């Protein structure tokens, strides 16, 4: 075959599926992996496509047309640097490396600088949608050199998911913007997933519903304002029968959650930037708490409590409306972090465009994102969704349901941390006065940190305790 138009390093499930997607859209492609079995799998799965697999990096690079467009889908961290190190002796000025993994954005910034000095263009690209998305159409968030994106745009837009015939792929900003946006996407994902799990717990332990019944509720919710990928798959997960025994598989899964770090990174960055994202923070915390399984079981015996019942005091419709309010507030938190990061890091993010490409392919895709897109189209400089008139109407209508869900689930002894955090975020941002006046008095007492007054201009300090 002629030199291939696109190359992929890392032929695991994600990389192989993405490359097959590229080929199916009419582009010639080459794939490379040090694992011969993965190269063989590519060969067997790419029959009929213009694709070739390689076990040697030099032969792989030589198979690509100039400027070479090489995407990596390998684990974040040292493996990315290792792959780049093996590539550099084979590349020429102007070639393009694309990191499609979940790299931490500071690593992307370092790599951009290092490769630019060598004449190599680098794109940090967030890819969301899992293995199925990689094959059928993911959401693609690219950041970096605009000329490099111009070279690969046709390929990336072709393989991306489509909504209203528009590709869910874009260069979202400069530098490390692609990986930063993907990180925040994953932070929002953490929040939404934990909220769904809390709703499941309320219906299960709180209302006494079985998995099949809860599945039917989620399936119904997916046909309304909560329509989203996560609600859809939740219904399917709950309905799945145990292939190795009786009952539903979800009831046999150990209740300890894993994480790859992107949610924690989102919390850390938000803390550094001074942007409150309590629902996402709480979701990270709940995953951490879940890992202490033995301790939780021991403490449950030492602190016995009666869970529920909630069936007679909390309606399923109220739970749905409260969950929707919390969803809105979770998206609002993540997007407010992107708004601040765009200014602080000079990314040049277009939040309407980001909401637009999140509508399809990605894990947090939801019908709600079209309303979010419209809000940013009307007010491009909008710093927080809750400031927009359309979302003010939504939250006025649904915040009381969120309050009822939070209060009643808490009274029932259920740990509804993300519901409570979402409500506290809403209540704090809609309060003209907070108790921070007392906090400032305390700070001035022990550290002479000063304070301002409501009745006159200036900065003040006080000798609070005359005995000292």
C-alpha positions as CSV (number, residue, x, y, z in Angstrom):
1,X,0.0,0.0,0.0
2,X,1.0,3.7,-0.3
3,X,2.3,5.4,2.8
4,X,-0.5,5.6,5.4
5,X,-2.3,8.8,6.3
6,X,-2.5,8.0,10.0
7,X,-0.6,6.0,12.6
8,X,-1.5,4.6,16.0
9,X,0.8,3.4,18.8
10,X,-0.9,1.2,21.3
11,X,-3.1,-1.5,19.9
12,X,-5.1,-2.5,23.0
13,X,-8.8,-2.3,22.7
14,X,-9.0,1.5,22.6
15,X,-6.2,2.0,20.1
16,X,-7.3,-0.8,17.9
17,X,-10.9,0.3,17.8
18,X,-9.9,3.9,17.1
19,X,-7.7,2.8,14.2
20,X,-10.4,0.7,12.7
21,X,-12.7,3.7,13.0
22,X,-10.1,5.7,11.1
23,X,-9.9,3.0,8.4
24,X,-13.6,2.6,8.1
25,X,-13.9,6.3,7.4
26,X,-11.7,5.9,4.3
27,X,-8.2,6.7,5.6
28,X,-5.2,4.4,5.2
29,X,-3.6,3.6,8.5
30,X,-0.7,1.9,10.3
31,X,-0.6,0.5,13.8
32,X,2.3,-0.4,16.1
33,X,2.6,-2.3,19.3
34,X,5.4,-4.2,21.0
35,X,2.9,-7.0,21.7
36,X,2.8,-9.3,18.7
37,X,-0.6,-10.7,19.8
38,X,-2.1,-7.2,19.6
39,X,-0.6,-6.6,16.1
40,X,-2.1,-9.9,15.1
41,X,-5.5,-8.9,16.5
42,X,-5.4,-5.8,14.4
43,X,-4.6,-7.8,11.3
44,X,-7.5,-10.2,11.8
45,X,-10.0,-7.4,12.7
46,X,-9.0,-5.0,9.8
47,X,-9.7,-7.4,6.9
48,X,-11.1,-5.3,4.1
49,X,-9.6,-2.0,5.4
50,X,-6.4,-0.3,4.3
51,X,-4.6,-1.0,7.5
52,X,-1.2,-2.6,8.3
53,X,0.3,-3.6,11.7
54,X,3.9,-3.4,12.7
55,X,6.1,-4.8,15.6
56,X,9.0,-2.5,14.8
57,X,8.9,1.3,15.4
58,X,11.2,2.2,12.5
59,X,9.2,0.2,10.0
60,X,6.0,1.8,11.4
61,X,7.3,5.3,11.1
62,X,8.6,4.7,7.6
63,X,5.1,3.5,6.6
64,X,3.6,6.9,7.2
65,X,3.3,9.9,4.8
66,X,4.9,13.2,5.7
67,X,4.2,15.1,7.9
68,X,3.7,12.0,10.0
69,X,0.5,12.0,12.1
70,X,1.0,9.5,15.0
71,X,-1.5,9.0,17.8
72,X,-0.7,7.3,21.0
73,X,-3.3,5.5,23.1
74,X,-1.1,4.2,25.9
75,X,-1.3,4.5,29.7
76,X,-0.6,8.0,31.1
77,X,2.7,8.8,32.7
78,X,6.0,7.2,32.0
79,X,4.7,5.0,29.2
80,X,3.9,8.2,27.2
81,X,7.4,9.5,27.7
82,X,8.9,6.1,26.8
83,X,7.0,6.0,23.5
84,X,8.0,9.6,22.6
85,X,11.6,8.7,23.3
86,X,11.5,5.7,21.0
87,X,9.9,7.8,18.3
88,X,12.1,10.8,18.3
89,X,15.1,9.3,16.4
90,X,12.7,8.3,13.6
91,X,10.9,11.6,13.2
92,X,11.6,14.7,11.1
93,X,10.8,18.4,11.7
94,X,7.1,19.1,11.3
95,X,5.9,15.6,12.2
96,X,3.0,15.4,14.7
97,X,2.5,13.3,17.8
98,X,-0.9,13.1,19.3
99,X,-1.4,11.9,22.9
100,X,-4.9,10.5,23.1
101,X,-4.6,9.1,26.7
102,X,-5.6,10.6,30.0
103,X,-2.4,12.5,30.6
104,X,-2.2,15.0,33.4
105,X,-2.1,18.5,31.8
106,X,1.2,19.6,33.4
107,X,2.9,16.6,31.7
108,X,1.3,17.8,28.4
109,X,2.7,21.3,28.9
110,X,6.2,19.8,29.5
111,X,6.0,17.6,26.4
112,X,4.8,20.5,24.2
113,X,7.9,22.6,25.2
114,X,10.3,19.7,24.9
115,X,9.1,18.6,21.5
116,X,8.7,22.2,20.1
117,X,12.4,22.6,20.7
118,X,13.0,19.6,18.5
119,X,10.7,20.8,15.7
120,X,8.0,18.2,16.5
121,X,4.4,19.3,16.9
122,X,2.4,17.9,19.8
123,X,-1.3,17.7,20.5
124,X,-2.8,16.7,23.8
125,X,-6.2,15.2,22.9
126,X,-8.9,14.0,25.3
127,X,-10.9,11.1,23.9
128,X,-14.1,10.1,25.7
129,X,-16.5,7.3,25.0
130,X,-14.6,4.1,26.0
131,X,-13.8,1.3,23.7
132,X,-17.2,1.4,22.0
133,X,-16.9,5.1,21.5
134,X,-13.5,4.7,20.0
135,X,-14.9,2.3,17.4
136,X,-18.3,4.0,16.7
137,X,-17.5,7.7,17.4
138,X,-16.0,9.3,20.5
139,X,-16.0,12.9,21.7
140,X,-12.6,14.4,20.9
141,X,-11.1,17.4,22.8
142,X,-7.9,18.6,21.2
143,X,-5.4,21.2,22.5
144,X,-2.2,22.5,21.2
145,X,-0.6,23.8,17.9
146,X,-3.4,25.0,15.6
147,X,-1.3,24.1,12.5
148,X,-1.0,20.5,13.8
149,X,-4.7,20.3,14.4
150,X,-5.3,21.6,10.9
151,X,-3.3,18.6,9.6
152,X,-5.4,16.0,11.5
153,X,-8.7,17.7,11.7
154,X,-10.2,15.9,8.8
155,X,-9.4,12.5,10.4
156,X,-10.5,13.4,13.9
157,X,-13.8,15.0,12.8
158,X,-14.5,12.0,10.5
159,X,-14.1,9.4,13.4
160,X,-15.9,11.5,16.0
161,X,-19.5,11.0,17.1
162,X,-22.1,13.2,15.2
163,X,-25.0,15.1,16.6
164,X,-27.3,16.9,14.1
165,X,-24.6,15.8,11.5
166,X,-22.0,18.0,13.4
167,X,-18.8,16.2,14.6
168,X,-18.2,16.1,18.3
169,X,-14.5,17.0,17.8
170,X,-12.8,20.3,18.1
171,X,-9.5,22.1,19.0
172,X,-10.8,23.5,22.3
173,X,-7.8,25.7,23.0
174,X,-4.1,26.3,23.2
175,X,-1.4,24.4,25.0
176,X,-2.7,21.7,27.4
177,X,-6.3,22.7,26.9
178,X,-7.4,19.3,25.5
179,X,-6.3,17.3,28.4
180,X,-7.5,19.9,30.9
181,X,-11.0,19.8,29.4
182,X,-11.0,16.0,29.4
183,X,-9.9,16.1,33.1
184,X,-12.8,18.3,34.0
185,X,-15.1,16.1,31.9
186,X,-14.0,13.2,34.0
187,X,-14.6,15.2,37.2
188,X,-18.1,16.0,36.1
189,X,-18.5,12.3,35.4
190,X,-17.4,11.4,38.9
191,X,-20.1,13.7,40.3
192,X,-22.9,12.4,38.1
193,X,-22.0,8.8,38.7
194,X,-22.0,9.2,42.5
195,X,-25.4,11.1,42.4
196,X,-26.8,8.2,40.4
197,X,-25.4,5.7,43.0
198,X,-27.0,7.7,45.8
199,X,-30.4,7.7,44.1
200,X,-30.0,3.9,43.6
201,X,-29.2,3.6,47.3
202,X,-32.2,5.7,48.3
203,X,-34.5,3.5,46.2
204,X,-32.8,0.3,47.3
205,X,-32.0,0.5,51.0
206,X,-34.3,3.5,51.6
207,X,-37.4,2.4,49.7
208,X,-36.9,-1.3,49.6
209,X,-37.0,-1.7,45.8
210,X,-35.1,-4.5,44.2
211,X,-32.6,-4.1,41.4
212,X,-35.1,-4.9,38.6
213,X,-37.6,-2.3,40.0
214,X,-34.9,0.3,40.2
215,X,-33.8,-0.5,36.7
216,X,-37.3,0.2,35.5
217,X,-37.3,3.6,37.2
218,X,-34.0,4.6,35.5
219,X,-35.3,3.4,32.2
220,X,-38.3,5.6,32.6
221,X,-36.1,8.5,33.7
222,X,-34.0,8.1,30.6
223,X,-37.1,9.0,28.5
224,X,-37.4,12.4,30.2
225,X,-35.3,15.4,31.3
226,X,-32.7,13.1,32.8
227,X,-32.0,11.5,29.4
228,X,-28.3,10.7,29.3
229,X,-25.8,7.9,28.6
230,X,-25.1,7.3,32.4
231,X,-28.8,7.0,33.2
232,X,-29.2,4.6,30.2
233,X,-26.4,2.3,31.2
234,X,-27.5,2.4,34.9
235,X,-30.8,0.8,33.9
236,X,-28.9,-1.9,31.9
237,X,-26.4,-2.6,34.7
238,X,-29.2,-3.0,37.3
239,X,-31.2,-5.3,35.0
240,X,-28.3,-7.7,34.2
241,X,-28.8,-11.2,35.6
242,X,-25.9,-12.9,37.3
243,X,-24.4,-15.3,34.7
244,X,-22.9,-17.4,37.5
245,X,-25.9,-17.7,39.8
246,X,-29.3,-16.4,40.7
247,X,-30.4,-12.8,41.0
248,X,-28.9,-9.6,39.6
249,X,-25.2,-9.2,39.0
250,X,-25.1,-5.8,40.6
251,X,-26.0,-7.3,44.0
252,X,-22.9,-9.5,43.8
253,X,-20.4,-6.8,43.0
254,X,-18.2,-5.7,45.9
255,X,-19.0,-2.1,47.0
256,X,-15.4,-0.7,46.6
257,X,-14.9,1.8,43.7
258,X,-11.7,2.3,41.7
259,X,-10.4,5.5,40.2
260,X,-7.6,6.5,37.8
261,X,-6.9,9.9,39.2
262,X,-8.7,12.4,36.9
263,X,-11.4,13.2,39.4
264,X,-8.8,13.8,42.1
265,X,-6.8,16.0,39.7
266,X,-9.9,18.0,39.0
267,X,-10.4,18.6,42.8
268,X,-6.8,19.5,43.3
269,X,-6.7,22.0,40.4
270,X,-10.0,23.6,41.5
271,X,-8.6,24.1,45.0
272,X,-5.5,25.7,43.6
273,X,-7.6,28.0,41.4
274,X,-10.1,28.9,44.1
275,X,-13.1,27.5,42.3
276,X,-15.6,25.6,44.4
277,X,-16.7,22.2,43.0
278,X,-18.1,20.4,46.1
279,X,-20.2,17.8,44.3
280,X,-17.1,16.6,42.4
281,X,-15.0,16.8,45.6
282,X,-17.6,14.7,47.5
283,X,-17.7,12.1,44.7
284,X,-13.9,11.7,45.0
285,X,-14.2,11.4,48.8
286,X,-17.0,8.7,48.5
287,X,-14.8,6.6,46.2
288,X,-12.0,6.9,48.8
289,X,-14.3,5.9,51.7
290,X,-15.6,3.0,49.7
291,X,-12.1,1.5,49.6
292,X,-12.2,1.0,53.4
293,X,-14.5,-2.0,53.2
294,X,-13.3,-3.9,56.2
295,X,-13.3,-0.8,58.4
296,X,-16.9,0.1,57.3
297,X,-18.2,-3.3,58.1
298,X,-16.6,-3.2,61.5
299,X,-17.9,0.3,62.3
300,X,-21.4,-0.6,61.1
301,X,-21.5,-3.1,64.0
302,X,-20.3,-0.5,66.5
303,X,-22.7,2.2,65.3
304,X,-26.0,0.4,64.5
305,X,-28.8,2.4,62.9
306,X,-32.1,1.7,61.2
307,X,-32.1,2.7,57.5
308,X,-35.3,4.2,56.1
309,X,-38.0,3.6,55.4
310,X,-38.5,6.3,52.8
311,X,-41.2,4.7,50.6
312,X,-44.0,6.6,52.3
313,X,-42.3,10.0,52.7
314,X,-40.3,10.5,49.5
315,X,-41.9,10.2,46.0
316,X,-39.9,8.7,43.1
317,X,-40.9,11.9,41.1
318,X,-39.3,14.1,43.8
319,X,-36.2,12.0,43.7
320,X,-36.0,12.4,39.9
321,X,-36.4,16.2,40.1
322,X,-33.9,16.5,42.9
323,X,-31.4,14.4,40.9
324,X,-31.9,16.6,37.9
325,X,-31.2,19.7,40.0
326,X,-28.0,18.1,41.2
327,X,-27.0,17.2,37.7
328,X,-27.4,20.8,36.6
329,X,-25.3,22.0,39.6
330,X,-22.6,19.4,38.8
331,X,-22.2,20.6,35.2
332,X,-22.2,24.2,36.5
333,X,-19.3,23.5,38.8
334,X,-17.2,21.8,36.2
335,X,-17.9,24.5,33.6
336,X,-17.1,27.3,36.1
337,X,-13.7,25.6,36.6
338,X,-13.2,25.7,32.8
339,X,-14.2,29.3,32.7
340,X,-11.6,30.2,35.4
341,X,-8.9,28.0,33.8
342,X,-9.4,29.6,30.4
343,X,-8.5,33.0,31.9
344,X,-5.7,31.9,34.2
345,X,-4.0,29.6,31.7
346,X,-5.0,31.6,28.6
347,X,-6.5,28.6,26.9
348,X,-9.1,30.6,25.0
349,X,-11.8,28.0,25.7
350,X,-15.2,28.4,24.0
351,X,-17.6,26.8,26.5
352,X,-20.4,26.7,23.9
353,X,-18.2,24.6,21.7
354,X,-17.2,22.3,24.6
355,X,-20.9,21.7,25.5
356,X,-21.5,21.1,21.8
357,X,-18.9,18.3,21.5
358,X,-20.0,16.8,24.8
359,X,-23.5,16.2,23.4
360,X,-22.4,12.9,21.7
361,X,-19.8,10.2,22.1
362,X,-18.6,11.1,25.6
363,X,-19.5,9.5,28.9
364,X,-21.3,12.6,30.2
365,X,-23.4,13.1,27.1
366,X,-27.0,14.1,28.0
367,X,-30.0,16.0,26.6
368,X,-29.2,18.7,29.1
369,X,-26.1,19.6,27.3
370,X,-28.1,21.2,24.4
371,X,-29.6,23.6,26.9
372,X,-26.2,24.3,28.3
373,X,-24.9,25.0,24.8
374,X,-27.7,27.4,24.1
375,X,-27.0,29.3,27.4
376,X,-23.3,29.8,26.4
377,X,-24.3,30.8,22.9
378,X,-26.5,33.5,24.3
379,X,-23.9,34.6,26.9
380,X,-20.4,33.6,25.9
381,X,-18.8,35.1,29.0
382,X,-21.1,33.4,31.4
383,X,-19.1,32.5,34.5
384,X,-21.6,30.1,36.0
385,X,-24.7,28.4,34.6
386,X,-26.8,29.3,37.6
387,X,-26.5,32.9,36.5
388,X,-28.4,32.3,33.3
389,X,-32.1,33.0,33.2
390,X,-33.0,29.6,31.7
391,X,-31.2,27.7,34.5
392,X,-32.6,30.0,37.1
393,X,-36.0,28.8,36.0
394,X,-34.9,25.2,36.2
395,X,-33.4,25.5,39.7
396,X,-36.3,27.5,41.1
397,X,-38.5,24.6,39.9
398,X,-36.3,21.8,41.1
399,X,-34.2,23.0,44.1
400,X,-37.0,22.3,46.6
401,X,-37.0,18.7,45.4
402,X,-33.2,18.5,45.9
403,X,-33.7,19.8,49.5
404,X,-36.4,17.2,50.2
405,X,-34.2,14.4,48.9
406,X,-31.2,15.6,50.9
407,X,-33.1,16.1,54.2
408,X,-35.2,12.9,54.0
409,X,-32.3,10.6,52.9
410,X,-30.1,12.1,55.6
411,X,-32.8,11.5,58.2
412,X,-33.1,7.9,57.0
413,X,-29.4,7.3,57.7
414,X,-28.3,7.2,54.1
415,X,-24.9,8.8,53.1
416,X,-26.2,11.2,50.3
417,X,-23.0,13.2,50.3
418,X,-23.2,14.5,46.7
419,X,-26.9,15.4,47.0
420,X,-26.0,17.4,50.2
421,X,-23.0,19.0,48.6
422,X,-25.0,20.1,45.5
423,X,-27.6,21.6,47.8
424,X,-25.0,23.4,50.0
425,X,-23.4,24.8,46.8
426,X,-26.8,26.1,45.6
427,X,-27.7,27.5,49.0
428,X,-24.3,29.2,49.5
429,X,-24.3,30.9,46.1
430,X,-27.9,32.1,46.5
431,X,-27.2,33.6,49.9
432,X,-26.5,37.3,50.1
433,X,-24.9,36.8,53.5
434,X,-22.7,34.0,54.8
435,X,-21.1,33.5,58.2
436,X,-17.7,34.4,56.9
437,X,-17.9,37.6,59.0
438,X,-17.4,35.4,62.1
439,X,-14.6,33.5,60.3
440,X,-12.8,36.8,59.6
441,X,-13.2,37.8,63.3
442,X,-11.6,34.5,64.3
443,X,-8.7,34.9,61.9
444,X,-8.1,38.4,63.1
445,X,-8.2,37.2,66.8
446,X,-5.4,34.6,66.4
447,X,-3.4,36.0,63.6
448,X,-4.2,39.7,63.1
449,X,-5.3,38.9,59.5
450,X,-7.5,42.0,59.5
451,X,-11.1,42.4,58.2
452,X,-13.3,44.9,56.4
453,X,-16.5,46.5,57.7
454,X,-19.9,46.8,56.2
455,X,-20.5,50.3,57.4
456,X,-17.2,52.1,56.4
457,X,-14.3,51.8,54.1
458,X,-10.9,50.5,55.1
459,X,-9.1,47.5,56.6
460,X,-9.2,47.0,60.3
461,X,-7.8,44.8,63.1
462,X,-8.9,44.6,66.7
463,X,-7.4,43.6,70.1
464,X,-10.1,41.0,70.8
465,X,-9.0,39.8,74.2
466,X,-7.8,42.5,76.6
467,X,-6.4,39.8,78.9
468,X,-3.7,38.9,76.3
